[in-house]
């Protein structure tokens, strides 16, 4: 639980400046930190000593000035000053600071005192507003954050089974304690966690053990989801450093082993707070299918925001539970967009295993999501979610959206030899940053529509992707692949 919320007896969404000042005084807080994500997706930090009450009031009211050209490549050094203004609703007692410290996320403002139009956060806000204006629905999201924990082999007791780590328990899973401690910290700084578990990837190389884990979140407004995932990565890295562990969110760290993705689940909500994911017969709704059609149309260019360095494309290969083709299906892990199993059966499963009990009455349509499986944690999460909001909105603006959805639906494992014909009928995802950039250039006007993505963000994204010059993929060259893995080991 957020200690500030617990102390003030109010939810974080209602925090005011007076609340923060009161908390700092009563809890003898000595420092305030401002944090904000830059173009590389990592949180940057500005530290303040609370010199006196007036100074605290001043920084909370007016923020501070920062050099935008050092944070974003598309900002020129000659006119680079930005303001960072704290968002009180994101305040938390910093679990890693050596002194009592309150930390908050900030929003960028320009010299006119308006939100910086080409910041990732503001781009996401515009994307969500455009989605609502076109569809009448609200865009919610959550992520599955996968990562590897790496440490020296301590002993040979209870060795893990190679690539069989899914939901493994201790003592075969070695780092469950790290994960549960991380989940507790993430919850205390505002993360709405669904669950955590060990993942498929599990292997030993030399004297090092590699264990893949996942923390999955609950659906919230997309802007909150971006904040939570960004803070979660920061917390995981800090805890790992404290515990003398190494973690990586890299999409691929070695050939033949499971890569780490950032699967994004989406949910569309009606204004009255009801889910729009299922129809009256508890089948996938026309609204959800329309959004899927938009993702099928823009899938290649979504990789420009979700798969941002060459190692991203080492992961997008067959037989690794990562997508390679543009298609969707129910409960099918070989597809790009998956409709997970929903609670749509008429059976009372609770009573079946607990005689005398009955399931609580709940709107189980709220648990239904759709999941896109291509992205990884190299992404700037704000821009990735903005791109997904654009794609889902685009479904409503396309002609023949229903036919597009129907044509890309599959109900088989497309990587099985007997389904080769169906596989060959589907479009491919990009195989390199170079191809991803080409796809974004092709779809540029869709992202620019409704003034969502500024040209400066699109141009900076294209420049970054093309700078890798990876049109000839290194995935067949182990030496080059290892060099790239080492270079982008701590991406995102």
N, C-alpha and C positions, 0 to 999 in steps of 0.2 A: 504494500500500500504506500502511496505517496505520503511522506511524513508531513509535508506542508498541509495537504488536504486533511489528514487526520488531526493535526493540531488546530487548524482553523475551523474544523467541522463543516466543511463545504467542498463541493467538487472542484477540481482544477479548472474546469471551464468557467467558473465564476470568480476566479481570483482577480483582485483589483490591485492597483498600485498600493493603496493603503494596507491591503492584506500582506503584501510582500514586505513593506516597511515594518509593520507590526511584528511579523514573524522574525525578521532579522533582529529586531530589538529584543524580543522575548527569548529567542534562542541563542543570543550572543553570536550571531553570524559575523564572521570577520571579513569575508570576501564575497564578491559577486562575479560570476563568469557569464559572458555572452558567448554563445556558439551559433555558427551559421555554416551551411554547406556551400562549398565552392563548386566550380565546374567539375572538379575531379570526384565529386560526391562525398568527400570526406569533410567532417566537421572541423572548422577552425575555431580557435578560442581566444578571447580577449579577457584578461583578468583585471579586476578592480579591487583595490583595498577600500573598505568603507571608512573614509577619513572622518566623516561626521554625518549626522542625519541629513543635513542640507545637500551634501555631495551625493548621498544615496538617492535622495529625491530627484536630483538633477539628472543622474545617469538613467534612472528608470523613466523619467519623463521625456528626455530628449535623446537618449542613446549616445552613440559616439560615431566618429568619422573614421572610415577605413579606406584603404587603397584598393579600389575595384580592379585595377589592371593586374594586381598580383593574385586576384582570386578568379578572374574570368579572362580567358584569352581574347575574347572579342571586345574588351574595353580598352580604349587607347590610353596610354600613359599621360597624354597631354590634358585629358579631361576625365580623370578617373575617380575622383572622390565620391564616396557613397556614405549614406548613413545606415547604421544598423540599430533598429529599434526593438527592444525586447518584447516578446509576447508573454504576458504574465501567466496565461493558461498553461504554458509549458514548464513552469518553474518546478524545480525539485531540489532536495537536499543532495548535494553531489556525493556519491558513495566512494569516489576515488580521490577526492581532494584532501591534502594533508591538514588543512585547516577547515573549520566549519564554513561551508561555502554553499550559496544558492546559485544554481546554474539555470539559464533560460535560453531557449532558441530565439533567434532574431529574424526580422524581416528587413530586406534591403529597400532603402528609399533613395531616390535621385535628388539632385540639387534643388529641384522645385518642390521637394517634400511630398512627392507622390511615389507609390510603390514602383520599384524598378521593373520596367515592362519586360525586359529580357532576362530576369532572374528565373531560375527553375521553379521556385515556389509560386511566383506570380503566373507563370505559364500554366502550371497545374490548376490554379484557381480559374483562369480563363477557360481552360478546357472543360472543367466541371460545369461552369456556368453555361457554356455553349451546349453541352450535353443536355442540361436541364431545359434550356430554352427551346431546343429542337424536339426533345422527347417528352417533356413534362415529368421526367423521372430524375432521381438523384443517384449519382454514381458513387458506389462504395467499393472498397477493395481491401484486401489483406494479402500478406505474403507468406510463403514458406521459405525461411532463410536457412540454406544449407551451408555447411562449412566443414573443414577437416581440422581435427585436433592432432598435433604431432608432438611426440616426446620420445626420449630414448627408451629402448626396451628395458623394463625393470627386471623381469624374470620370464620364465617360460611356462609359468603356471596358467592354466586355463587359456590357452592361446585362442585367439579369434579365428573364425573360419573365413578364408579369403572371399570377399564379395558376398558375404552372407550376414551382414551386420544389421539388417532391417529389424528394428524393435528389439535388438538384443539386450539382455539384462546383465548386470554385474554377476559374477566376476569376469564373464567373457567380454563384456563391454567395460573398458578401462576408465572412461572419463565421464561417467554419469554424474559424479559429484560436481564436476566443473559445469555441466549443463544445468543442473538444478540450481546451483548457486547463481549462474548467469540469469536464469529465468526469474529468480527472486529479485535480482537487481533491476532487470528490465521492467518488471512489474512496478517496482518502487519509483521509477522515473517516468512512468506514464504508459508503458506498453500494455496493451490488452492481449494477453497470451491465451491461445486455445490449448496447446499442449506442446511437449517436446519429446524427442525420442532419438535413438541411434538410427543411422541410415545404412544403406546397402554397403557403401564403400568401407572396407576394413581390410588392411593389409600391412605386412611388415616388409621393409626394404632396408637392407643392411642392418644397422643397429637402431633403426627408428621404427616406431609403430605409428600408423596413420589410421585414425578413426573418424568416420564421417557422422555428423549429427545434424539435427534439424530442429528449429523452433518455429512453430506455426502460430499465426496471430488470428484474432477475430476480426470480422468485417467491420469497418468504421468508414467515416467520410474519407475520401481518397487523400485529402491533404493531411489528415491525421495519420493515415496509414504510412505516408511517406515520412512523416516525422518519426513515427515509432520504429520503422525499419532502419532509418539512419541512426537513431540513438542506440538501437540494439546492436548494430555493428560496432559502434564506438564502445559500448559497454563490454561486449565480448572480447574485443582486443585488449581493453584495459585489464579485465579480469585475467585473461591469459598471461599478460605480462606480469601481474602480481603472483601468479601461480607457477611461473617459469615454464609455461607451455607456449607453443607456437600454434596459432590458428591461421587459416587462410580461407578466403571466400573465392579463390581463383576458380574459374570455370572448369579447368582441367589441370591436374598436376602430374599425371603420368598416363602413358598409353595403356589401354586395356582395363582400366579401373574406372569406377563410376565417377563422373564429373559432378560438380555442384551447380545446381540451378537456383533461380529465384522465381519459382512458380507464383504467378499472381492470380488470385481468385477475385472474381467480380460479382457484385450483387446490385440489382437495380431496384430502387425503392420508390413507391408512390408517395405523394406529398403527405398523406395521412399516416405515414410510417409503416405501411404494409408492403410486403415483398411483391415484386412483379415477375418473379422467376417462374412461377407455375400457373397454369390455367385452372379453371374450375374442376377439371378432371384430374388434377395433380400431374399433368404432363408438362413438359417444358413449354413455356409460354411463347406466343408469337413475338413478344418484345425481346425475349432472350435469344430467339432464333435470328431476329433482325440484327441484334448486336453481333452475333456470331458471324453473320454474313459480312458485316463491316470488317471484322478481324480477318476473315478469309481474304478479303480484297486487299487489305493493307499489310498482311502478314510479312512479306519480304522487307518492307520499309520499317516496320516496328523493330526489326533487329538493329537498325541504326541507333536506336536509343536503348535497346535491351542487351546488346551483345557488342561491346565497344572496343575490344582489342583482339588480336589474332587468336589468343588461346580460347576465346569464346567459340570459335568455329572448330576447334579440336573436340569440343564436347558434342556438337550437333552432328553425330554420326549414328548409323543404324545399330540396333541391338544394345543400346546403353540407356534405355528408357528416356532418351532425349529425342525431340522431333526432328525430322529432316524434310517433311513434306507438308503442304498446306491442306489440312483436312481436320475434321472434328468427329467426335463420336461419344457414345455413352460408356462411361467406366473403362475407357480404352486408353492404356498408357503408351500406345504407339502413335498417337495422334498429336497434333499441335494444340488443339483446344479440346479439353475433356469436360464432359458433364459428369461430375462425381455422383456416386450412389446417393440418392436422397431417401428421406424417411417417408416414403409414399405408400408403403404396404398397410393393409388394414389390420395386421396382427398386432396384439399387445405383447411385445417381446419381453417387457419388464415382468408382466404377470407369468409368462411362460417359464421364466427361470426363477421367479420369486413368488411362489404360490401365496395367495392372500394379499398381494400387492397389486397396484394398478398404476399405469403410467400417468404422470401429471398431464393436465390439459394444456397444450401449448400449440402455437402456430408453427408447425414444423416446416412450412414453406420458407421461414426465415433462415433455415439451415442450408437451403439450396443455393449453390454458386455455380459459376462456370470458371474454368481454370485454363490459362494459357501457360504453356510449359517451355517456351523457347528462351526466355530471358535468363540472365545470370547476374550475380552481384557486382559485375564490372559496371553495371548501369548507374547513371545518376537517377535515383529512384523517383525523384520529382518529374523528370522528363519522361521516364518510362511510363509512369501512370498517366501523364498528360497525353502521351501518344496512344495509350489504350483507350482513354476517354474519347479521343478524336476518332479512333477506329470504330468504336462501338456506336458513336453518334453517326458516323458515315453510313452505317447500315440503313438508317432512316432516310438518308439522302440518295441512296443508290436506286437505280432502276432494277427491278427483278431481284430484290434481295432474297425473297423466299426461294427462288430457283437457284440462286448462288449457294444458299445454305444447303439445299437438297443435293446439289451436284458435288459438294465436297464432304458429304457425310459418309463415314465408313463404319462398318460393324465387324471388321476382321482385323487381325494383326497384319498390317500392311508389309511387314518385313519377313513374313513367312514365304517360302518359295512358291507355294501354291497361289499366292496372291500377287505375284509379280505383275500381272497385267493391270490390276487395280493400282498398284504403286506407280507404275509407269504413266498412268493417266493423270496423276496429280502433279501440280506445280511444286518446285523445290524451293526450300528456303535458301538464302544466300550461303555460299560456302566460304566467304572471306569478308573482311572489312571493305575491300574494294567493291564487291558485288552489293553489299549492304548500302554503301554510299550511292551506287547507281540506282538502287530501288528507291531511296529517299529522294533523289533528284527527280525521278519519274513522278513521285506522289507529292511533290513539294506543295502544290496548290491546295491539296486536301488539308494538309497541316496548317497552311496559312489561313484557310477559310475561317470566318468568324473572328479574325485577328487573334487566333490562339497562339501559333508559333511565330515569333518574329523572324525575319530573314537572318538577323545576326546569329540566332541560335542555330538555325538550319545550316547556315554557311560555316559556322564554327564546328558543327558536328561533321559536315562533309569534309572539312579540312583535316580534322583529327583522324577520321576513318581512312582517308586517302594517304595520310602521312605514313601509314604502315607499309604501303606498297606490297601487300600480301596476296596479290592476285594469283600467284603460284603458291598454293598452300604448302606449309611445311609439315603437314600431318603425316606425310610419308617419309620424312627425313628425321629420324630420332634425335640426331645431334642438334639440328636447328629447332626442333620442337622443345627439347630440354632448355635451350638457351632462351626461348621465348617464355617458357613457364617460369624460369628463374627471374626474368625481367619483370613480369606482371604478376608475381606471386602475391603481392599485397595490393592488388587493384581494387578500386572502388571504395 
